[in-house]
Amino acid sequence: MSESSWPAGADWPVAQVAHNARVWNYWLDGKDYYAVDQQVGDYVTGMYPGIGEVARADRAFLGRAVTHLAGEAGIRQFLDIGTGLPTRDNTHEVAQRAAPASRIVYVDNDPTVLLHARALLTSTPEGATDYIEADAHDPDTILRAASRTLDLDRPVAVMMLGILNFILDTDEAKSVVDRLLDAVPSGSRLALTHPTLELGGDGNADAMRFWNENATPPITARTREEVARFLDGLEVQEPGIVSCSQWRPDGTVDTSVPAVAQFGALARKP
């Protein structure tokens, strides 16, 4: 780690590097993190106090989006890329609560997530869950493995919550999204969230710089216009690309909830 980026007098972590999945778990009040993750998480919070609200808003967006998809939208298959560590109301729990026959495939490349994957593999008798150890940069591997559990000839909800920000090149990130959506039929959905320096998030720039010097994987913010590129060719559902804390599946924006610097959107493949 880069000690020069840490506050004076800090206890230097030994032979460990903070990882996003574990730090995110810490911000969500989980328990699956190391001391270095807490140190980095606390220091980032000191630089950008709203980061905990971002993490919780992102998780709440997942719940609302999946409830809508498994309910009103009638989706029965979910490909959740960048799963993170299990917490409350994981995708399969939300989906199978609304539609017990839902089938869910989780994807992550963090060994810590793999260790906890069995918590993601519980399922209703009618449905199914699976876990793939793969990288978001490699959509072909993801699709081949997902086809063991999902019927890619039927609509799939591709969940990419807080994951495209780890593909630093926007053209590459766009190519990954296109490859995934090309492999699923009309009626499939793309749900995404993405950090931004807009929506009041300009104070996050220094925190992201610190993260990239002291933790893994590196991260980037994107503008609303850049996020919109990922949705090209899709039917973006109302209320469009908005703060994920204010996104509602009934097409409204809940302005009574404070905005966080994390875009959220849901789109349909025509």
C-alpha positions as CSV (number, residue, x, y, z in Angstrom):
1,M,0.0,0.0,0.0
2,S,1.1,3.6,-0.5
3,E,1.9,4.8,3.0
4,S,2.3,8.4,1.8
5,S,-1.4,8.5,1.1
6,W,-2.4,7.5,4.6
7,P,-2.9,9.9,7.5
8,A,0.1,10.5,9.8
9,G,0.2,8.1,12.7
10,A,-1.9,5.4,11.0
11,D,-1.3,1.8,11.9
12,W,0.0,0.4,8.6
13,P,-1.7,-2.8,7.5
14,V,0.7,-5.6,6.9
15,A,0.6,-7.8,3.7
16,Q,-3.0,-6.9,3.0
17,V,-4.8,-4.6,0.5
18,A,-8.3,-3.4,1.0
19,H,-10.8,-4.9,-1.5
20,N,-14.0,-3.3,-2.7
21,A,-16.2,-6.3,-1.9
22,R,-15.1,-6.3,1.7
23,V,-15.1,-2.5,2.2
24,W,-18.6,-2.3,0.7
25,N,-19.6,-5.0,3.1
26,Y,-18.2,-2.8,5.9
27,W,-20.2,0.2,4.7
28,L,-23.3,-1.9,4.7
29,D,-22.7,-2.8,8.3
30,G,-21.7,-6.4,7.5
31,K,-19.1,-8.4,9.2
32,D,-17.0,-9.9,6.4
33,Y,-14.0,-7.6,6.3
34,Y,-10.5,-7.2,7.6
35,A,-8.9,-4.4,9.6
36,V,-7.4,-2.9,6.5
37,D,-10.8,-2.8,4.9
38,Q,-12.2,-0.9,7.9
39,Q,-9.2,1.5,7.9
40,V,-9.6,2.3,4.2
41,G,-13.4,2.5,4.6
42,D,-13.1,4.9,7.5
43,Y,-10.6,7.1,5.7
44,V,-12.7,7.3,2.6
45,T,-15.7,8.2,4.7
46,G,-13.7,10.9,6.3
47,M,-12.9,12.3,2.8
48,Y,-16.4,11.7,1.5
49,P,-19.0,11.3,4.3
50,G,-21.8,10.3,1.9
51,I,-20.2,7.1,0.8
52,G,-22.2,5.0,3.4
53,E,-25.4,6.5,2.1
54,V,-24.4,5.6,-1.5
55,A,-23.8,2.0,-0.5
56,R,-27.1,1.7,1.3
57,A,-29.0,3.4,-1.6
58,D,-27.4,1.1,-4.1
59,R,-28.6,-1.9,-2.1
60,A,-32.1,-0.5,-1.8
61,F,-32.2,0.1,-5.5
62,L,-31.4,-3.6,-6.0
63,G,-34.4,-4.5,-3.9
64,R,-36.8,-2.3,-5.7
65,A,-35.5,-3.2,-9.1
66,V,-35.6,-7.0,-8.6
67,T,-39.0,-6.8,-6.9
68,H,-40.3,-5.0,-10.0
69,L,-38.6,-7.3,-12.4
70,A,-39.8,-10.5,-10.8
71,G,-43.2,-9.1,-10.2
72,E,-44.8,-6.7,-12.7
73,A,-42.2,-7.3,-15.4
74,G,-42.5,-11.1,-15.2
75,I,-38.7,-11.8,-15.4
76,R,-37.7,-15.3,-14.1
77,Q,-34.0,-15.3,-14.8
78,F,-31.3,-13.0,-13.3
79,L,-27.6,-12.7,-14.1
80,D,-26.0,-10.7,-11.2
81,I,-22.5,-9.6,-12.2
82,G,-20.3,-8.2,-9.5
83,T,-22.3,-9.8,-6.7
84,G,-20.2,-8.8,-3.7
85,L,-20.4,-10.4,-0.3
86,P,-23.8,-11.8,0.8
87,T,-25.9,-9.4,2.9
88,R,-29.6,-9.1,3.5
89,D,-32.0,-9.4,0.6
90,N,-29.7,-10.8,-2.0
91,T,-31.0,-11.0,-5.5
92,H,-32.2,-14.5,-5.2
93,E,-34.0,-13.8,-2.0
94,V,-35.9,-10.8,-3.4
95,A,-36.7,-12.5,-6.7
96,Q,-37.8,-15.8,-5.2
97,R,-39.9,-14.0,-2.7
98,A,-41.9,-12.5,-5.6
99,A,-41.6,-15.5,-7.9
100,P,-40.4,-18.7,-6.3
101,A,-39.4,-20.3,-9.7
102,S,-36.8,-17.6,-10.4
103,R,-33.3,-18.7,-11.4
104,I,-30.3,-16.7,-10.4
105,V,-26.6,-16.8,-11.4
106,Y,-24.1,-14.8,-9.4
107,V,-20.8,-13.7,-10.8
108,D,-17.8,-12.4,-9.0
109,N,-14.0,-12.7,-9.1
110,D,-13.1,-11.9,-5.4
111,P,-11.9,-15.0,-3.6
112,T,-13.6,-13.7,-0.4
113,V,-16.9,-13.8,-2.2
114,L,-16.2,-17.3,-3.4
115,L,-15.7,-18.4,0.3
116,H,-19.1,-17.1,1.2
117,A,-20.9,-18.2,-2.0
118,R,-22.7,-21.0,-0.4
119,A,-24.8,-18.4,1.3
120,L,-25.9,-17.3,-2.1
121,L,-26.8,-20.8,-3.3
122,T,-29.9,-21.4,-1.2
123,S,-33.0,-21.6,-3.3
124,T,-36.6,-22.3,-3.3
125,P,-37.4,-25.8,-4.5
126,E,-39.0,-24.3,-7.6
127,G,-36.1,-22.1,-8.6
128,A,-32.3,-22.4,-8.8
129,T,-29.1,-20.5,-7.9
130,D,-25.5,-20.8,-9.2
131,Y,-22.2,-19.0,-8.6
132,I,-19.6,-18.3,-11.2
133,E,-16.0,-17.2,-10.5
134,A,-15.3,-14.9,-13.4
135,D,-14.3,-11.4,-14.3
136,A,-16.6,-8.7,-15.7
137,H,-14.0,-8.1,-18.4
138,D,-14.7,-11.5,-19.8
139,P,-18.4,-11.7,-20.8
140,D,-18.0,-14.8,-23.0
141,T,-16.8,-16.9,-20.1
142,I,-19.7,-15.5,-18.0
143,L,-22.3,-16.4,-20.7
144,R,-20.9,-19.9,-21.2
145,A,-21.1,-20.7,-17.5
146,A,-24.4,-19.0,-17.0
147,S,-26.0,-21.1,-19.7
148,R,-25.7,-24.1,-17.3
149,T,-28.5,-22.6,-15.2
150,L,-30.2,-20.0,-17.3
151,D,-32.0,-20.4,-20.6
152,L,-30.5,-17.6,-22.7
153,D,-33.2,-18.0,-25.3
154,R,-35.7,-16.6,-22.7
155,P,-35.6,-13.1,-21.1
156,V,-32.8,-12.5,-18.6
157,A,-32.3,-9.5,-16.2
158,V,-28.6,-8.6,-16.4
159,M,-27.8,-6.9,-13.1
160,M,-24.7,-4.7,-13.2
161,L,-24.8,-2.7,-10.0
162,G,-21.7,-0.8,-9.2
163,I,-19.5,-3.0,-11.5
164,L,-19.0,-1.0,-14.7
165,N,-17.0,1.5,-12.7
166,F,-14.3,-1.1,-12.3
167,I,-13.9,-1.3,-16.1
168,L,-11.9,1.9,-16.5
169,D,-12.1,2.2,-20.3
170,T,-15.5,3.4,-21.3
171,D,-15.3,1.8,-24.7
172,E,-14.4,-1.6,-23.2
173,A,-17.2,-1.2,-20.6
174,K,-19.7,-0.5,-23.4
175,S,-18.4,-3.5,-25.4
176,V,-19.0,-5.8,-22.3
177,V,-22.6,-4.5,-21.9
178,D,-23.2,-5.0,-25.7
179,R,-21.9,-8.6,-25.6
180,L,-24.0,-9.5,-22.7
181,L,-27.2,-8.0,-24.1
182,D,-26.5,-9.5,-27.6
183,A,-26.7,-12.9,-26.0
184,V,-30.1,-12.5,-24.5
185,P,-33.5,-12.1,-26.3
186,S,-36.0,-9.3,-26.7
187,G,-37.7,-8.6,-23.4
188,S,-34.5,-8.9,-21.4
189,R,-33.5,-6.1,-19.0
190,L,-30.3,-4.3,-18.0
191,A,-30.2,-2.9,-14.5
192,L,-27.2,-0.8,-13.6
193,T,-25.9,1.6,-11.0
194,H,-22.7,3.7,-11.4
195,P,-20.9,6.3,-9.3
196,T,-20.6,9.8,-10.6
197,L,-19.1,13.2,-9.6
198,E,-22.4,14.7,-10.6
199,L,-25.5,14.7,-8.3
200,G,-23.4,16.4,-5.6
201,G,-20.6,13.9,-5.8
202,D,-17.8,16.3,-6.8
203,G,-16.3,15.8,-3.3
204,N,-15.7,12.2,-4.1
205,A,-12.9,12.9,-6.6
206,D,-10.2,12.9,-3.9
207,A,-11.7,9.9,-2.2
208,M,-11.5,7.9,-5.5
209,R,-7.9,9.0,-6.0
210,F,-7.1,7.8,-2.5
211,W,-8.9,4.5,-3.2
212,N,-7.0,3.9,-6.4
213,E,-3.7,4.4,-4.6
214,N,-4.5,2.2,-1.6
215,A,-7.1,-0.4,-2.5
216,T,-8.3,-2.7,-5.3
217,P,-9.7,-2.8,-7.9
218,P,-9.3,0.7,-9.2
219,I,-12.5,2.7,-9.8
220,T,-13.7,5.5,-12.1
221,A,-16.7,7.8,-12.0
222,R,-18.7,8.6,-15.1
223,T,-21.1,11.4,-16.2
224,R,-24.7,10.9,-16.9
225,E,-23.9,11.1,-20.7
226,E,-21.3,8.4,-20.3
227,V,-23.7,6.1,-18.4
228,A,-26.3,6.7,-21.1
229,R,-24.0,5.1,-23.6
230,F,-24.4,1.8,-21.9
231,L,-28.1,2.0,-22.6
232,D,-27.9,2.8,-26.3
233,G,-30.4,0.7,-28.3
234,L,-32.4,-0.2,-25.2
235,E,-35.7,1.2,-24.0
236,V,-34.9,3.1,-20.9
237,Q,-37.7,2.8,-18.4
238,E,-39.0,5.8,-16.5
239,P,-37.8,7.7,-14.6
240,G,-34.7,7.3,-16.7
241,I,-31.1,7.8,-15.4
242,V,-31.5,9.3,-12.0
243,S,-29.9,9.0,-8.5
244,C,-30.4,5.4,-7.5
245,S,-31.8,6.6,-4.1
246,Q,-34.7,8.4,-5.9
247,W,-35.4,5.8,-8.6
248,R,-38.8,4.1,-8.4
249,P,-40.1,1.2,-10.5
250,D,-43.5,3.0,-10.9
251,G,-41.7,5.5,-13.1
252,T,-41.5,8.3,-10.6
253,V,-38.7,10.1,-8.9
254,D,-39.0,10.3,-5.1
255,T,-37.5,13.7,-4.4
256,S,-38.4,13.3,-0.7
257,V,-35.3,11.0,-0.5
258,P,-31.9,12.8,-0.7
259,A,-30.1,12.1,-3.9
260,V,-26.8,10.2,-3.7
261,A,-23.9,10.4,-6.2
262,Q,-24.8,7.1,-7.8
263,F,-26.9,6.8,-11.0
264,G,-29.5,4.1,-11.3
265,A,-31.4,2.9,-14.4
266,L,-33.4,0.0,-15.8
267,A,-33.8,-0.6,-19.5
268,R,-35.5,-3.2,-21.7
269,K,-34.1,-4.9,-24.8
270,P,-36.6,-4.3,-27.6
